[in-house]
Amino acid sequence: MRTTLTIEDKTAARLKSLAHETGKSFKQVVNETLRRGLEYGQFPQRRNPYKLKPVKMGEPRPEYDLTKALSLADNLEDSEIARKLALRK
């Protein structure tokens, strides 16, 4: 199939350089590159699973009851908001 395509200057230069290095025609290099790009997009990339190393951070302070974590989070958030508001005055 024949079509008109606008290629960025840097991309065209890389394609021409690749054609020169491999001894292939510009048309052949463009088609191979497009084909590889299309095939690459069909298969999801395998990524190494993210691994997190646990780190002991010590015991919580005695005044914090961790059985009520949501209440603790609310209190900490309220304290931080109050601190920021006090800084504005």
N, CA, C and O atoms as a GROMACS GRO file, in nm:
protein
  356
    1MET      N    1   0.085  -0.118   0.000
    1MET     CA    2   0.000   0.000   0.000
    1MET      C    3   0.089   0.124   0.000
    1MET      O    4   0.189   0.130   0.072
    2ARG      N    5   0.053   0.217  -0.078
    2ARG     CA    6   0.129   0.341  -0.086
    2ARG      C    7   0.052   0.449  -0.013
    2ARG      O    8  -0.068   0.466  -0.032
    3THR      N    9   0.126   0.524   0.072
    3THR     CA   10   0.062   0.632   0.148
    3THR      C   11   0.163   0.742   0.174
    3THR      O   12   0.284   0.720   0.165
    4THR      N   13   0.113   0.859   0.206
    4THR     CA   14   0.200   0.971   0.240
    4THR      C   15   0.204   0.982   0.391
    4THR      O   16   0.100   0.974   0.458
    5LEU      N   17   0.323   0.999   0.444
    5LEU     CA   18   0.341   1.001   0.588
    5LEU      C   19   0.439   1.111   0.623
    5LEU      O   20   0.543   1.125   0.559
    6THR      N   21   0.408   1.190   0.725
    6THR     CA   22   0.499   1.293   0.771
    6THR      C   23   0.573   1.239   0.891
    6THR      O   24   0.511   1.202   0.991
    7ILE      N   25   0.706   1.234   0.883
    7ILE     CA   26   0.790   1.180   0.989
    7ILE      C   27   0.874   1.293   1.045
    7ILE      O   28   0.928   1.374   0.970
    8GLU      N   29   0.885   1.298   1.177
    8GLU     CA   30   0.967   1.401   1.240
    8GLU      C   31   1.110   1.391   1.190
    8GLU      O   32   1.158   1.282   1.158
    9ASP      N   33   1.178   1.504   1.184
    9ASP     CA   34   1.314   1.509   1.130
    9ASP      C   35   1.410   1.415   1.204
    9ASP      O   36   1.487   1.343   1.141
   10LYS      N   37   1.405   1.416   1.338
   10LYS     CA   38   1.496   1.332   1.416
   10LYS      C   39   1.467   1.184   1.391
   10LYS      O   40   1.559   1.102   1.382
   11THR      N   41   1.339   1.149   1.381
   11THR     CA   42   1.301   1.010   1.356
   11THR      C   43   1.346   0.967   1.218
   11THR      O   44   1.398   0.857   1.200
   12ALA      N   45   1.326   1.053   1.121
   12ALA     CA   46   1.367   1.021   0.984
   12ALA      C   47   1.518   1.003   0.976
   12ALA      O   48   1.567   0.914   0.906
   13ALA      N   49   1.592   1.088   1.048
   13ALA     CA   50   1.737   1.076   1.047
   13ALA      C   51   1.782   0.943   1.108
   13ALA      O   52   1.875   0.880   1.058
   14ARG      N   53   1.717   0.902   1.216
   14ARG     CA   54   1.751   0.773   1.278
   14ARG      C   55   1.718   0.657   1.185
   14ARG      O   56   1.794   0.561   1.176
   15LEU      N   57   1.605   0.666   1.116
   15LEU     CA   58   1.566   0.560   1.022
   15LEU      C   59   1.666   0.553   0.906
   15LEU      O   60   1.706   0.444   0.864
   16LYS      N   61   1.705   0.669   0.854
   16LYS     CA   62   1.801   0.671   0.744
   16LYS      C   63   1.935   0.616   0.788
   16LYS      O   64   2.001   0.543   0.713
   17SER      N   65   1.976   0.652   0.909
   17SER     CA   66   2.102   0.602   0.962
   17SER      C   67   2.097   0.450   0.978
   17SER      O   68   2.194   0.381   0.947
   18LEU      N   69   1.986   0.399   1.027
   18LEU     CA   70   1.970   0.255   1.043
   18LEU      C   71   1.970   0.184   0.907
   18LEU      O   72   2.027   0.076   0.894
   19ALA      N   73   1.908   0.246   0.809
   19ALA     CA   74   1.907   0.188   0.674
   19ALA      C   75   2.049   0.182   0.619
   19ALA      O   76   2.089   0.082   0.558
   20HIS      N   77   2.123   0.288   0.641
   20HIS     CA   78   2.262   0.292   0.593
   20HIS      C   79   2.348   0.186   0.663
   20HIS      O   80   2.428   0.117   0.599
   21GLU      N   81   2.332   0.175   0.796
   21GLU     CA   82   2.411   0.080   0.875
   21GLU      C   83   2.382  -0.065   0.837
   21GLU      O   84   2.472  -0.149   0.833
   22THR      N   85   2.255  -0.094   0.809
   22THR     CA   86   2.216  -0.233   0.781
   22THR      C   87   2.220  -0.267   0.633
   22THR      O   88   2.212  -0.384   0.595
   23GLY      N   89   2.233  -0.166   0.548
   23GLY     CA   90   2.234  -0.190   0.403
   23GLY      C   91   2.096  -0.219   0.347
   23GLY      O   92   2.083  -0.270   0.236
   24LYS      N   93   1.994  -0.187   0.423
   24LYS     CA   94   1.856  -0.208   0.377
   24LYS      C   95   1.802  -0.078   0.321
   24LYS      O   96   1.858   0.030   0.344
   25SER      N   97   1.693  -0.089   0.248
   25SER     CA   98   1.630   0.031   0.194
   25SER      C   99   1.555   0.104   0.305
   25SER      O  100   1.516   0.044   0.405
   26PHE      N  101   1.536   0.233   0.286
   26PHE     CA  102   1.464   0.315   0.383
   26PHE      C  103   1.324   0.257   0.403
   26PHE      O  104   1.277   0.246   0.516
   27LYS      N  105   1.259   0.221   0.295
   27LYS     CA  106   1.124   0.165   0.299
   27LYS      C  107   1.122   0.038   0.385
   27LYS      O  108   1.031   0.019   0.466
   28GLN      N  109   1.220  -0.048   0.368
   28GLN     CA  110   1.225  -0.174   0.441
   28GLN      C  111   1.246  -0.147   0.591
   28GLN      O  112   1.184  -0.211   0.676
   29VAL      N  113   1.335  -0.054   0.622
   29VAL     CA  114   1.361  -0.020   0.763
   29VAL      C  115   1.236   0.038   0.828
   29VAL      O  116   1.204   0.003   0.942
   30VAL      N  117   1.166   0.126   0.758
   30VAL     CA  118   1.044   0.184   0.813
   30VAL      C  119   0.940   0.076   0.839
   30VAL      O  120   0.880   0.072   0.946
   31ASN      N  121   0.919  -0.014   0.742
   31ASN     CA  122   0.821  -0.120   0.760
   31ASN      C  123   0.858  -0.214   0.875
   31ASN      O  124   0.772  -0.251   0.955
   32GLU      N  125   0.985  -0.252   0.885
   32GLU     CA  126   1.028  -0.340   0.994
   32GLU      C  127   1.011  -0.272   1.129
   32GLU      O  128   0.967  -0.335   1.226
   33THR      N  129   1.044  -0.145   1.136
   33THR     CA  130   1.033  -0.072   1.261
   33THR      C  131   0.887  -0.058   1.303
   33THR      O  132   0.854  -0.078   1.420
   34LEU      N  133   0.800  -0.026   1.209
   34LEU     CA  134   0.657  -0.018   1.239
   34LEU      C  135   0.602  -0.154   1.284
   34LEU      O  136   0.525  -0.162   1.380
   35ARG      N  137   0.642  -0.259   1.215
   35ARG     CA  138   0.596  -0.393   1.249
   35ARG      C  139   0.638  -0.431   1.391
   35ARG      O  140   0.557  -0.482   1.469
   36ARG      N  141   0.766  -0.405   1.424
   36ARG     CA  142   0.815  -0.436   1.559
   36ARG      C  143   0.739  -0.355   1.664
   36ARG      O  144   0.707  -0.406   1.771
   37GLY      N  145   0.712  -0.231   1.633
   37GLY     CA  146   0.638  -0.146   1.726
   37GLY      C  147   0.497  -0.197   1.749
   37GLY      O  148   0.449  -0.197   1.862
   38LEU      N  149   0.432  -0.240   1.643
   38LEU     CA  150   0.296  -0.292   1.656
   38LEU      C  151   0.296  -0.424   1.733
   38LEU      O  152   0.207  -0.446   1.816
   39GLU      N  153   0.393  -0.510   1.707
   39GLU     CA  154   0.400  -0.638   1.778
   39GLU      C  155   0.433  -0.615   1.925
   39GLU      O  156   0.382  -0.686   2.012
   40TYR      N  157   0.517  -0.519   1.953
   40TYR     CA  158   0.556  -0.489   2.090
   40TYR      C  159   0.435  -0.447   2.172
   40TYR      O  160   0.423  -0.484   2.289
   41GLY      N  161   0.344  -0.371   2.112
   41GLY     CA  162   0.225  -0.323   2.181
   41GLY      C  163   0.123  -0.431   2.209
   41GLY      O  164   0.035  -0.412   2.293
   42GLN      N  165   0.132  -0.545   2.140
   42GLN     CA  166   0.032  -0.651   2.157
   42GLN      C  167   0.057  -0.733   2.282
   42GLN      O  168  -0.036  -0.790   2.338
   43PHE      N  169   0.181  -0.740   2.326
   43PHE     CA  170   0.215  -0.824   2.439
   43PHE      C  171   0.249  -0.736   2.558
   43PHE      O  172   0.336  -0.650   2.548
   44PRO      N  173   0.180  -0.758   2.669
   44PRO     CA  174   0.214  -0.676   2.786
   44PRO      C  175   0.356  -0.705   2.832
   44PRO      O  176   0.403  -0.818   2.827
   45GLN      N  177   0.422  -0.601   2.875
   45GLN     CA  178   0.559  -0.616   2.922
   45GLN      C  179   0.559  -0.689   3.056
   45GLN      O  180   0.477  -0.662   3.143
   46ARG      N  181   0.652  -0.780   3.070
   46ARG     CA  182   0.666  -0.846   3.199
   46ARG      C  183   0.752  -0.758   3.287
   46ARG      O  184   0.863  -0.718   3.251
   47ARG      N  185   0.699  -0.728   3.399
   47ARG     CA  186   0.773  -0.645   3.493
   47ARG      C  187   0.801  -0.727   3.617
   47ARG      O  188   0.723  -0.814   3.656
   48ASN      N  189   0.912  -0.699   3.677
   48ASN     CA  190   0.944  -0.764   3.802
   48ASN      C  191   0.847  -0.712   3.909
   48ASN      O  192   0.823  -0.592   3.917
   49PRO      N  193   0.793  -0.802   3.989
   49PRO     CA  194   0.700  -0.755   4.092
   49PRO      C  195   0.771  -0.663   4.190
   49PRO      O  196   0.888  -0.683   4.223
   50TYR      N  197   0.700  -0.566   4.236
   50TYR     CA  198   0.754  -0.472   4.333
   50TYR      C  199   0.767  -0.544   4.466
   50TYR      O  200   0.672  -0.606   4.514
   51LYS      N  201   0.883  -0.538   4.524
   51LYS     CA  202   0.906  -0.603   4.652
   51LYS      C  203   0.944  -0.497   4.754
   51LYS      O  204   1.032  -0.414   4.732
   52LEU      N  205   0.877  -0.503   4.865
   52LEU     CA  206   0.901  -0.409   4.972
   52LEU      C  207   0.961  -0.484   5.089
   52LEU      O  208   0.903  -0.581   5.138
   53LYS      N  209   1.075  -0.439   5.135
   53LYS     CA  210   1.139  -0.503   5.249
   53LYS      C  211   1.081  -0.442   5.377
   53LYS      O  212   1.090  -0.321   5.397
   54PRO      N  213   1.024  -0.525   5.462
   54PRO     CA  214   0.969  -0.470   5.587
   54PRO      C  215   1.080  -0.421   5.678
   54PRO      O  216   1.189  -0.479   5.684
   55VAL      N  217   1.052  -0.314   5.748
   55VAL     CA  218   1.149  -0.256   5.840
   55VAL      C  219   1.081  -0.236   5.975
   55VAL      O  220   0.972  -0.178   5.981
   56LYS      N  221   1.142  -0.284   6.081
   56LYS     CA  222   1.086  -0.265   6.214
   56LYS      C  223   1.105  -0.120   6.255
   56LYS      O  224   1.217  -0.068   6.253
   57MET      N  225   0.997  -0.057   6.292
   57MET     CA  226   1.001   0.084   6.327
   57MET      C  227   0.988   0.106   6.477
   57MET      O  228   0.972   0.220   6.522
   58GLY      N  229   0.993  -0.001   6.552
   58GLY     CA  230   0.982   0.013   6.697
   58GLY      C  231   0.838   0.002   6.743
   58GLY      O  232   0.746  -0.017   6.663
   59GLU      N  233   0.821   0.013   6.871
   59GLU     CA  234   0.688   0.002   6.931
   59GLU      C  235   0.619   0.138   6.929
   59GLU      O  236   0.685   0.241   6.936
   60PRO      N  237   0.485   0.137   6.918
   60PRO     CA  238   0.413   0.265   6.923
   60PRO      C  239   0.418   0.324   7.064
   60PRO      O  240   0.437   0.252   7.162
   61ARG      N  241   0.403   0.454   7.070
   61ARG     CA  242   0.402   0.519   7.200
   61ARG      C  243   0.282   0.470   7.281
   61ARG      O  244   0.178   0.438   7.224
   62PRO      N  245   0.295   0.464   7.411
   62PRO     CA  246   0.189   0.406   7.494
   62PRO      C  247   0.056   0.481   7.486
   62PRO      O  248  -0.050   0.421   7.509
   63GLU      N  249   0.058   0.609   7.454
   63GLU     CA  250  -0.069   0.685   7.450
   63GLU      C  251  -0.154   0.654   7.326
   63GLU      O  252  -0.269   0.697   7.318
   64TYR      N  253  -0.097   0.579   7.230
   64TYR     CA  254  -0.172   0.544   7.109
   64TYR      C  255  -0.223   0.402   7.118
   64TYR      O  256  -0.147   0.307   7.132
   65ASP      N  257  -0.354   0.389   7.110
   65ASP     CA  258  -0.418   0.258   7.109
   65ASP      C  259  -0.441   0.218   6.963
   65ASP      O  260  -0.529   0.273   6.897
   66LEU      N  261  -0.362   0.125   6.914
   66LEU     CA  262  -0.369   0.089   6.772
   66LEU      C  263  -0.492   0.006   6.737
   66LEU      O  264  -0.516  -0.022   6.620
   67THR      N  265  -0.570  -0.032   6.837
   67THR     CA  266  -0.695  -0.103   6.806
   67THR      C  267  -0.799  -0.006   6.752
   67THR      O  268  -0.902  -0.046   6.698
   68LYS      N  269  -0.770   0.121   6.769
   68LYS     CA  270  -0.861   0.225   6.718
   68LYS      C  271  -0.784   0.314   6.621
   68LYS      O  272  -0.771   0.435   6.641
   69ALA      N  273  -0.734   0.252   6.514
   69ALA     CA  274  -0.644   0.321   6.420
   69ALA      C  275  -0.713   0.436   6.348
   69ALA      O  276  -0.651   0.539   6.324
   70LEU      N  277  -0.840   0.420   6.311
   70LEU     CA  278  -0.908   0.528   6.240
   70LEU      C  279  -0.925   0.651   6.328
   70LEU      O  280  -0.911   0.764   6.282
   71SER      N  281  -0.955   0.630   6.454
   71SER     CA  282  -0.966   0.741   6.548
   71SER      C  283  -0.831   0.809   6.563
   71SER      O  284  -0.822   0.932   6.568
   72LEU      N  285  -0.725   0.729   6.572
   72LEU     CA  286  -0.590   0.783   6.582
   72LEU      C  287  -0.557   0.868   6.459
   72LEU      O  288  -0.503   0.978   6.473
   73ALA      N  289  -0.589   0.817   6.341
   73ALA     CA  290  -0.562   0.891   6.217
   73ALA      C  291  -0.639   1.023   6.215
   73ALA      O  292  -0.585   1.126   6.174
   74ASP      N  293  -0.765   1.020   6.259
   74ASP     CA  294  -0.844   1.143   6.264
   74ASP      C  295  -0.781   1.245   6.358
   74ASP      O  296  -0.772   1.363   6.324
   75ASN      N  297  -0.738   1.199   6.474
   75ASN     CA  298  -0.677   1.291   6.571
   75ASN      C  299  -0.548   1.351   6.518
   75ASN      O  300  -0.524   1.470   6.532
   76LEU      N  301  -0.465   1.268   6.455
   76LEU     CA  302  -0.340   1.318   6.398
   76LEU      C  303  -0.367   1.419   6.287
   76LEU      O  304  -0.300   1.522   6.278
   77GLU      N  305  -0.466   1.389   6.203
   77GLU     CA  306  -0.500   1.480   6.094
   77GLU      C  307  -0.553   1.612   6.149
   77GLU      O  308  -0.516   1.719   6.101
   78ASP      N  309  -0.641   1.605   6.250
   78ASP     CA  310  -0.696   1.726   6.311
   78ASP      C  311  -0.584   1.811   6.372
   78ASP      O  312  -0.585   1.934   6.360
   79SER      N  313  -0.489   1.745   6.438
   79SER     CA  314  -0.378   1.819   6.499
   79SER      C  315  -0.294   1.890   6.392
   79SER      O  316  -0.252   2.004   6.411
   80GLU      N  317  -0.271   1.822   6.281
   80GLU     CA  318  -0.191   1.882   6.174
   80GLU      C  319  -0.264   2.000   6.109
   80GLU      O  320  -0.202   2.101   6.078
   81ILE      N  321  -0.394   1.987   6.089
   81ILE     CA  322  -0.473   2.097   6.032
   81ILE      C  323  -0.469   2.217   6.126
   81ILE      O  324  -0.450   2.330   6.082
   82ALA      N  325  -0.487   2.192   6.256
   82ALA     CA  326  -0.483   2.301   6.354
   82ALA      C  327  -0.347   2.369   6.354
   82ALA      O  328  -0.339   2.492   6.365
   83ARG      N  329  -0.240   2.291   6.342
   83ARG     CA  330  -0.105   2.348   6.339
   83ARG      C  331  -0.086   2.437   6.217
   83ARG      O  332  -0.028   2.546   6.227
   84LYS      N  333  -0.134   2.391   6.102
   84LYS     CA  334  -0.119   2.471   5.980
   84LYS      C  335  -0.202   2.599   5.986
   84LYS      O  336  -0.158   2.704   5.940
   85LEU      N  337  -0.321   2.590   6.043
   85LEU     CA  338  -0.404   2.709   6.056
   85LEU      C  339  -0.340   2.810   6.151
   85LEU      O  340  -0.348   2.931   6.129
   86ALA      N  341  -0.276   2.761   6.256
   86ALA     CA  342  -0.211   2.850   6.352
   86ALA      C  343  -0.093   2.922   6.288
   86ALA      O  344  -0.063   3.036   6.325
   87LEU      N  345  -0.026   2.859   6.193
   87LEU     CA  346   0.087   2.922   6.125
   87LEU      C  347   0.045   3.036   6.033
   87LEU      O  348   0.124   3.127   6.007
   88ARG      N  349  -0.078   3.033   5.986
   88ARG     CA  350  -0.127   3.138   5.894
   88ARG      C  351  -0.153   3.269   5.964
   88ARG      O  352  -0.151   3.375   5.901
   89LYS      N  353  -0.177   3.265   6.094
   89LYS     CA  354  -0.213   3.387   6.168
   89LYS      C  355  -0.094   3.468   6.206
   89LYS      O  356  -0.108   3.574   6.268
   0.00000   0.00000   0.00000
